[in-house]
Amino acid sequence: MLNEFKYSRWIRAACQALESAKADLSRGEYNWSCFKAEQAAECALKGLLKGLGILYDTHSLTRMLAGLPKDLDSSSITKAVSELDKLFLPTRYPDAWVEGVPSNYYTRQNARAAISYAMMIIKWVEDAWSSLKRQERRITGT
């Protein structure tokens, strides 16, 4: 049985993180925009997992995706997930870099790409959830 409450909380958080990433982009805070785009995707995937009652113990988008049922074709977001996974740590921590701070290493183009990937993942999650709800209704007859 799908848990709409858990799913909807996390997908709302995903959308809020995405809006924050866009605001950071407009302010030129590209490393934070990239990180928040990753967080938006993470919240969306966690929402899907939680809504399905699937336990996970990771921040890796790739591992979260692998934990989803195989009948959910995620091939269209594999590249997006892989690209955003790379942004989890180095966008925030100076010691991820030989010198300088994360803001020295991210560009407007990086942030725009990250936001685009996050949008793609959120849409995929929303579509997957809608499909699962339709399947559940057919099974339960509601």
Phi and psi in degrees as a GROMACS rama.xvg file:
@    title "Ramachandran Plot"
@    xaxis  label "Phi"
@    yaxis  label "Psi"
@TYPE xy
-76.7813  142.968  LEU-2
-106.724  94.4288  ASN-3
-62.7171  -37.7537  GLU-4
-59.816  -50.8995  PHE-5
-64.9893  -45.4073  LYS-6
-58.1744  -49.7858  TYR-7
-65.7061  -34.139  SER-8
-61.5072  -45.7984  ARG-9
-73.673  -35.3629  TRP-10
-70.8535  -33.233  ILE-11
-63.5201  -42.7233  ARG-12
-62.9147  -37.4285  ALA-13
-61.6624  -45.2603  ALA-14
-66.0153  -36.9655  CYS-15
-66.3285  -42.9336  GLN-16
-62.7755  -38.4914  ALA-17
-63.1063  -43.7585  LEU-18
-62.8597  -38.3105  GLU-19
-66.3164  -37.6387  SER-20
-62.3393  -40.8273  ALA-21
-65.3076  -39.3833  LYS-22
-64.5677  -42.5963  ALA-23
-62.5102  -38.6137  ASP-24
-58.3662  -46.2941  LEU-25
-66.141  -23.7438  SER-26
-91.572  -1.78857  ARG-27
80.0875  16.1145  GLY-28
-94.1277  71.8726  GLU-29
-67.785  -38.958  TYR-30
-64.7109  -39.1237  ASN-31
-71.2004  -34.2141  TRP-32
-61.8215  -44.0407  SER-33
-62.5172  -45.4803  CYS-34
-62.9063  -44.8777  PHE-35
-67.4171  -30.1175  LYS-36
-64.361  -42.2433  ALA-37
-61.7686  -42.347  GLU-38
-64.6326  -36.9512  GLN-39
-60.9695  -46.0255  ALA-40
-64.8593  -40.09  ALA-41
-62.1713  -45.2997  GLU-42
-61.9295  -40.6319  CYS-43
-63.6545  -47.3741  ALA-44
-66.534  -38.1176  LEU-45
-63.8543  -38.0534  LYS-46
-61.1652  -42.5449  GLY-47
-64.9575  -45.9676  LEU-48
-59.8782  -48.6741  LEU-49
-64.2694  -40.2193  LYS-50
-62.7109  -28.8846  GLY-51
-89.65  -6.32259  LEU-52
76.0698  24.9918  GLY-53
-95.8553  126.105  ILE-54
-80.4269  147.174  LEU-55
-149.419  158.776  TYR-56
-144.785  68.9582  ASP-57
-162.105  159.283  THR-58
-106.974  -2.4914  HIS-59
-75.4894  119.167  SER-60
-62.6596  -37.7151  LEU-61
-61.3871  -44.5208  THR-62
-68.9588  -37.0557  ARG-63
-61.2195  -44.8526  MET-64
-60.9166  -40.8416  LEU-65
-65.6182  -23.8834  ALA-66
-83.2271  -5.32565  GLY-67
-81.1358  156.383  LEU-68
-55.0441  141.334  PRO-69
-65.7399  -22.0389  LYS-70
-75.9877  -7.54198  ASP-71
-88.3395  104.691  LEU-72
-72.8135  106.305  ASP-73
-102.118  12.5648  SER-74
-59.2492  -28.5977  SER-75
-72.957  -15.1894  SER-76
-117.313  5.76053  ILE-77
-58.1466  -45.931  THR-78
-65.2836  -42.9876  LYS-79
-60.2253  -43.7028  ALA-80
-61.8195  -45.9663  VAL-81
-61.7072  -43.2998  SER-82
-66.6745  -41.8862  GLU-83
-71.1895  -32.203  LEU-84
-55.3277  -32.8037  ASP-85
-70.7958  -9.75119  LYS-86
-101.836  -1.27853  LEU-87
-63.1861  -48.1611  PHE-88
-99.6972  -49.2354  LEU-89
-67.7105  -15.6174  PRO-90
-74.0965  -17.0376  THR-91
-114.084  -32.198  ARG-92
-108.786  122.472  TYR-93
-58.85  -32.6527  PRO-94
-77.2822  3.11077  ASP-95
-78.7576  -11.815  ALA-96
-118.608  154.011  TRP-97
-63.4413  -38.6091  VAL-98
-152.697  168.428  GLU-99
76.6641  -163.277  GLY-100
-126.247  162.129  VAL-101
-52.4554  -34.3478  PRO-102
-63.7863  -16.9696  SER-103
-73.7409  -14.4406  ASN-104
-114.101  -4.45002  TYR-105
-117.526  143.214  TYR-106
-117.295  170.427  THR-107
-56.9164  -41.683  ARG-108
-61.3019  -42.3114  GLN-109
-60.4608  -44.7389  ASN-110
-66.0304  -41.8466  ALA-111
-63.3502  -40.6201  ARG-112
-65.0239  -43.7555  ALA-113
-61.6606  -43.3352  ALA-114
-63.0265  -41.9086  ILE-115
-61.2269  -43.5626  SER-116
-62.9221  -43.1601  TYR-117
-62.9328  -41.984  ALA-118
-61.0904  -41.0346  MET-119
-62.4096  -43.6264  MET-120
-68.1936  -44.3976  ILE-121
-60.5648  -43.8703  ILE-122
-61.8665  -43.0624  LYS-123
-60.7606  -44.3103  TRP-124
-61.916  -45.9044  VAL-125
-61.2742  -41.9728  GLU-126
-65.8475  -41.5486  ASP-127
-62.8486  -42.6162  ALA-128
-63.4114  -43.9841  TRP-129
-60.0926  -42.4541  SER-130
-64.2123  -42.4553  SER-131
-64.6947  -37.2984  LEU-132
-65.4267  -41.1635  LYS-133
-62.4558  -42.0841  ARG-134
-62.8697  -43.3203  GLN-135
-62.9834  -40.7837  GLU-136
-63.0274  -40.8822  ARG-137
-61.9327  -41.2615  ARG-138
-69.435  -44.4013  ILE-139
-86.5766  -14.2522  THR-140
73.1016  23.6968  GLY-141
